[in-house]
């Protein structure tokens, strides 16, 4: 498989210690928009690509239970 022996040993060791080979959760601020929110935002953008940001944000906020500032929406669009 052309994988170094040390890599295989590290993976086996990690599996024995934790019971999984998944990486640990990294530190940092959690994402503001969840995956579901991002999909909803993309769906709104696909319907009218040239809508102003304010209109997109209004449609997005009415489709969700929570509200987001237009700067948050802008960050996710770029």
MMTF fields as JSON, N, C-alpha, C and O atoms, coordinates in Angstrom:
{
  "mmtfVersion": "1.0.0",
  "mmtfProducer": "UNKNOWN",
  "numBonds": 311,
  "numAtoms": 312,
  "numGroups": 78,
  "numChains": 1,
  "numModels": 1,
  "chainsPerModel": [1],
  "groupsPerChain": [78],
  "chainIdList": ["A"],
  "bondAtomList": [4, 2, 8, 6, 12, 10, 16, 14, 20, 18, 24, 22, 28, 26, 32, 30, 36, 34, 40, 38, 44, 42, 48, 46, 52, 50, 56, 54, 60, 58, 64, 62, 68, 66, 72, 70, 76, 74, 80, 78, 84, 82, 88, 86, 92, 90, 96, 94, 100, 98, 104, 102, 108, 106, 112, 110, 116, 114, 120, 118, 124, 122, 128, 126, 132, 130, 136, 134, 140, 138, 144, 142, 148, 146, 152, 150, 156, 154, 160, 158, 164, 162, 168, 166, 172, 170, 176, 174, 180, 178, 184, 182, 188, 186, 192, 190, 196, 194, 200, 198, 204, 202, 208, 206, 212, 210, 216, 214, 220, 218, 224, 222, 228, 226, 232, 230, 236, 234, 240, 238, 244, 242, 248, 246, 252, 250, 256, 254, 260, 258, 264, 262, 268, 266, 272, 270, 276, 274, 280, 278, 284, 282, 288, 286, 292, 290, 296, 294, 300, 298, 304, 302, 308, 306],
  "bondOrderList": [1, 1, 1, 1, 1, 1, 1, 1, 1, 1, 1, 1, 1, 1, 1, 1, 1, 1, 1, 1, 1, 1, 1, 1, 1, 1, 1, 1, 1, 1, 1, 1, 1, 1, 1, 1, 1, 1, 1, 1, 1, 1, 1, 1, 1, 1, 1, 1, 1, 1, 1, 1, 1, 1, 1, 1, 1, 1, 1, 1, 1, 1, 1, 1, 1, 1, 1, 1, 1, 1, 1, 1, 1, 1, 1, 1, 1],
  "groupList": [{"groupName": "UNK", "atomNameList": ["N", "CA", "C", "O"], "elementList": ["N", "C", "C", "O"], "formalChargeList": [0, 0, 0, 0], "bondAtomList": [1, 0, 2, 1, 3, 2], "bondOrderList": [1, 1, 2], "singleLetterCode": "X", "chemCompType": "L-PEPTIDE LINKING"}],
  "groupTypeList": [0, 0, 0, 0, 0, 0, 0, 0, 0, 0, 0, 0, 0, 0, 0, 0, 0, 0, 0, 0, 0, 0, 0, 0, 0, 0, 0, 0, 0, 0, 0, 0, 0, 0, 0, 0, 0, 0, 0, 0, 0, 0, 0, 0, 0, 0, 0, 0, 0, 0, 0, 0, 0, 0, 0, 0, 0, 0, 0, 0, 0, 0, 0, 0, 0, 0, 0, 0, 0, 0, 0, 0, 0, 0, 0, 0, 0, 0],
  "groupIdList": [1, 2, 3, 4, 5, 6, 7, 8, 9, 10, 11, 12, 13, 14, 15, 16, 17, 18, 19, 20, 21, 22, 23, 24, 25, 26, 27, 28, 29, 30, 31, 32, 33, 34, 35, 36, 37, 38, 39, 40, 41, 42, 43, 44, 45, 46, 47, 48, 49, 50, 51, 52, 53, 54, 55, 56, 57, 58, 59, 60, 61, 62, 63, 64, 65, 66, 67, 68, 69, 70, 71, 72, 73, 74, 75, 76, 77, 78],
  "secStructList": [7, 7, 7, 7, 2, 2, 2, 2, 2, 2, 2, 2, 2, 2, 2, 2, 2, 2, 1, 7, 7, 1, 7, 7, 7, 7, 7, 1, 7, 7, 7, 1, 1, 7, 2, 2, 2, 2, 2, 2, 2, 2, 2, 2, 2, 2, 2, 7, 6, 6, 7, 7, 2, 2, 2, 2, 2, 2, 2, 2, 2, 2, 2, 1, 1, 1, 7, 7, 7, 2, 2, 2, 2, 2, 2, 2, 2, 7],
  "xCoordList": [0.813, 0.0, 0.85, 0.318, 2.152, 3.066, 2.757, 2.864, 2.374, 2.123, 3.251, 3.568, 3.854, 4.942, 4.476, 3.343, 5.36, 5.04, 4.693, 3.832, 5.365, 5.088, 3.659, 3.027, 3.148, 1.771, 0.784, -0.166, 1.019, 0.143, 0.179, -0.861, 1.377, 1.506, 0.779, 0.131, 0.893, 0.205, -1.306, -1.994, -1.823, -3.273, -3.75, -4.78, -3.011, -3.383, -3.348, -4.249, -2.307, -2.185, -3.358, -3.93, -3.709, -4.826, -6.133, -6.951, -6.336, -7.553, -7.637, -8.709, -6.513, -6.509, -6.792, -7.45, -6.295, -6.484, -7.887, -8.474, -8.422, -9.693, -10.86, -12.015, -10.583, -11.654, -12.13, -13.118, -11.437, -11.818, -10.577, -9.58, -10.651, -9.549, -9.902, -9.128, -11.071, -11.5, -10.645, -10.249, -10.357, -9.572, -10.388, -11.618, -9.686, -10.361, -10.956, -10.518, -11.968, -12.573, -11.56, -10.911, -11.438, -10.452, -11.035, -12.246, -10.157, -10.637, -11.033, -10.632, -11.812, -12.204, -13.689, -14.452, -14.069, -15.463, -16.283, -15.861, -17.445, -18.285, -18.84, -18.97, -19.159, -19.731, -21.078, -21.843, -21.355, -22.62, -23.76, -24.801, -23.556, -24.578, -24.294, -23.162, -25.313, -25.181, -25.275, -25.563, -25.034, -25.083, -26.458, -26.576, -27.487, -28.859, -29.109, -29.74, -28.605, -28.757, -28.029, -28.538, -26.84, -26.063, -26.786, -26.796, -27.391, -28.149, -29.341, -29.641, -30.019, -31.166, -30.72, -31.402, -29.589, -29.066, -28.715, -29.021, -28.084, -27.742, -29.0, -29.027, -30.037, -31.296, -31.904, -32.417, -31.845, -32.379, -31.579, -32.153, -30.271, -29.413, -29.666, -29.666, -29.882, -30.118, -31.395, -31.477, -32.389, -33.643, -33.475, -34.084, -32.659, -32.423, -31.015, -30.792, -30.084, -28.668, -28.338, -27.32, -29.163, -28.836, -29.662, -29.779, -30.233, -30.985, -30.026, -28.893, -30.471, -29.632, -29.459, -30.291, -28.379, -28.063, -29.17, -29.478, -29.767, -30.842, -32.03, -32.611, -32.394, -33.515, -33.189, -34.024, -31.971, -31.561, -31.598, -32.074, -31.098, -31.085, -32.504, -32.784, -33.395, -34.79, -35.437, -36.095, -35.254, -35.822, -35.225, -35.925, -33.933, -33.234, -33.749, -34.01, -33.896, -34.349, -35.801, -36.158, -36.649, -38.044, -38.17, -39.149, -37.185, -37.26, -36.7, -36.824, -36.084, -35.467, -36.104, -36.857, -35.784, -36.271, -35.429, -35.921, -34.167, -33.267, -33.032, -33.348, -32.472, -32.178, -30.675, -29.974, -30.199, -28.791, -28.632, -29.472, -27.56, -27.239, -26.802, -26.285, -27.008, -26.651, -25.152, -24.735, -24.329, -22.884, -22.544, -21.618, -23.285, -23.078, -23.415, -22.672, -24.525, -24.925, -23.88, -23.521, -23.395, -22.392, -21.113, -20.524, -20.681, -19.473, -19.62, -18.673, -20.81, -21.01, -21.154, -20.936, -21.511, -21.641, -20.294, -20.14, -19.33, -18.019, -17.087, -15.939],
  "yCoordList": [-1.209, 0.0, 1.264, 2.365, 1.12, 2.268, 3.232, 4.447, 2.689, 3.509, 3.231, 2.071, 4.265, 4.038, 3.227, 3.366, 2.394, 1.548, 2.381, 2.001, 3.513, 4.369, 4.91, 5.061, 5.203, 5.691, 4.612, 4.883, 3.398, 2.282, 2.057, 1.849, 2.099, 1.908, 3.008, 2.741, 4.241, 5.356, 5.182, 5.438, 4.746, 4.554, 3.424, 3.555, 2.326, 1.196, 1.617, 1.277, 2.357, 2.829, 3.734, 3.61, 4.645, 5.561, 4.785, 5.103, 3.764, 2.971, 2.208, 2.105, 1.681, 0.94, 1.856, 1.451, 3.092, 4.033, 4.63, 4.766, 4.985, 5.716, 4.897, 5.256, 3.801, 3.009, 3.569, 3.093, 4.577, 5.206, 5.793, 6.079, 5.964, 6.614, 8.042, 8.721, 8.496, 9.863, 10.869, 10.61, 12.015, 13.032, 13.669, 13.696, 14.182, 14.857, 16.168, 16.737, 16.638, 17.922, 19.032, 19.068, 19.924, 20.99, 22.17, 22.392, 22.922, 24.093, 25.208, 25.219, 26.128, 27.272, 27.536, 26.739, 28.665, 29.061, 28.18, 27.926, 27.713, 26.894, 27.713, 28.933, 27.036, 27.693, 28.306, 27.736, 29.474, 30.151, 29.437, 29.164, 29.14, 28.457, 26.963, 26.537, 26.186, 24.74, 24.321, 25.145, 23.041, 22.548, 22.772, 23.129, 22.562, 22.74, 24.2, 24.477, 25.135, 26.559, 26.939, 27.718, 26.384, 26.679, 26.184, 26.864, 25.003, 24.483, 25.38, 25.635, 25.858, 26.748, 28.049, 28.56, 28.589, 29.822, 29.618, 30.471, 28.51, 28.22, 28.097, 28.537, 27.499, 27.34, 28.704, 28.913, 29.624, 30.975, 31.686, 32.364, 31.54, 32.196, 31.639, 32.392, 30.333, 29.737, 30.253, 30.311, 30.629, 31.097, 32.457, 32.711, 33.337, 34.653, 35.114, 35.667, 34.882, 35.139, 36.613, 36.944, 37.5, 38.922, 39.719, 40.938, 39.039, 39.728, 40.512, 40.083, 41.666, 42.392, 41.582, 40.741, 41.852, 41.116, 41.239, 40.27, 42.413, 42.614, 41.71, 41.141, 41.576, 40.702, 39.239, 38.496, 38.842, 37.46, 37.179, 36.127, 38.117, 37.944, 37.861, 37.038, 38.707, 38.666, 37.321, 36.731, 36.833, 35.538, 34.419, 33.504, 34.514, 33.497, 33.474, 32.404, 34.642, 34.714, 34.278, 33.707, 34.529, 34.094, 32.585, 31.99, 31.958, 30.512, 29.731, 28.507, 30.431, 29.762, 30.215, 31.188, 29.487, 29.851, 30.957, 31.72, 31.049, 32.061, 33.154, 32.988, 34.271, 35.355, 35.586, 35.432, 35.958, 36.23, 37.624, 38.086, 38.292, 39.618, 39.492, 38.452, 40.543, 40.464, 40.272, 39.725, 40.717, 40.483, 38.995, 38.515, 38.276, 36.834, 36.158, 35.294, 36.545, 35.979, 36.323, 35.475, 37.548, 37.981, 37.153, 36.763, 36.883, 36.08, 34.682, 34.138, 34.102, 32.756, 32.736, 31.697, 33.846, 33.894, 34.081, 33.742, 34.612, 34.862, 33.783, 33.826],
  "zCoordList": [0.0, 0.0, 0.0, -0.14, 0.154, 0.182, 1.326, 1.165, 2.477, 3.664, 4.651, 4.911, 5.198, 6.152, 7.367, 7.827, 7.863, 9.009, 10.238, 11.032, 10.387, 11.546, 11.51, 12.555, 10.309, 10.176, 10.609, 11.343, 10.15, 10.515, 12.026, 12.649, 12.615, 14.067, 14.839, 15.85, 14.355, 15.019, 14.972, 15.959, 13.828, 13.683, 14.596, 15.258, 14.635, 15.498, 16.963, 17.73, 17.354, 18.734, 19.107, 20.19, 18.197, 18.454, 18.598, 19.462, 17.754, 17.821, 19.147, 19.743, 19.597, 20.867, 22.051, 23.01, 21.985, 23.092, 23.135, 24.208, 21.97, 21.94, 21.414, 21.644, 20.712, 20.121, 18.8, 18.241, 18.293, 17.034, 16.374, 17.038, 15.071, 14.357, 13.977, 13.302, 14.413, 14.106, 14.866, 16.003, 14.25, 14.962, 16.08, 16.031, 17.09, 18.197, 17.71, 16.709, 18.443, 18.106, 18.366, 19.411, 17.409, 17.52, 18.284, 18.28, 18.938, 19.667, 18.71, 17.546, 19.211, 18.403, 18.51, 19.056, 17.977, 18.013, 17.072, 15.944, 17.519, 16.644, 15.481, 15.572, 14.407, 13.234, 13.602, 14.38, 13.033, 13.301, 12.591, 13.187, 11.322, 10.538, 10.527, 10.298, 10.771, 10.699, 9.232, 8.364, 8.959, 7.577, 6.964, 5.792, 7.764, 7.275, 6.886, 5.866, 7.71, 7.425, 6.136, 5.33, 5.954, 4.752, 3.507, 2.481, 3.595, 2.448, 2.137, 0.97, 3.173, 2.964, 2.314, 1.426, 2.74, 2.158, 0.687, -0.146, 0.366, -1.036, -1.887, -3.037, -1.317, -2.049, -2.373, -3.472, -1.423, -1.643, -2.722, -3.575, -2.694, -3.677, -5.072, -6.046, -5.181, -6.499, -7.152, -8.379, -6.356, -6.941, -7.606, -8.645, -7.026, -7.63, -7.263, -6.187, -8.161, -7.88, -7.71, -7.102, -8.226, -8.214, -7.209, -7.331, -6.22, -5.165, -4.285, -4.068, -3.772, -2.813, -1.525, -1.185, -0.834, 0.391, 1.431, 2.125, 1.544, 2.515, 2.238, 3.162, 0.959, 0.599, 0.893, 1.407, 0.561, 0.819, 2.319, 2.746, 3.112, 4.567, 5.12, 5.991, 4.622, 5.08, 4.764, 5.621, 3.535, 3.155, 4.009, 4.441, 4.237, 5.022, 6.459, 7.008, 7.063, 8.453, 8.605, 9.636, 7.608, 7.709, 7.535, 7.986, 6.885, 6.688, 7.874, 7.922, 8.834, 9.984, 11.294, 11.338, 12.351, 13.682, 14.303, 15.135, 13.907, 14.453, 13.418, 12.24, 13.873, 12.937, 12.894, 13.894, 11.713, 11.506, 10.937, 10.164, 11.315, 10.811, 9.352, 8.945, 8.571, 7.159, 6.955, 5.934, 7.92, 7.801, 7.915, 7.261, 8.738, 8.853, 7.538, 7.072, 6.941, 5.652, 4.595, 3.778, 4.604, 3.627, 3.756, 2.748, 4.992, 5.206, 4.619, 4.052, 4.758, 4.241, 2.727, 2.104, 2.131, 0.679, -0.006, -1.18, 0.712, 0.09, 0.374, -0.069]
}
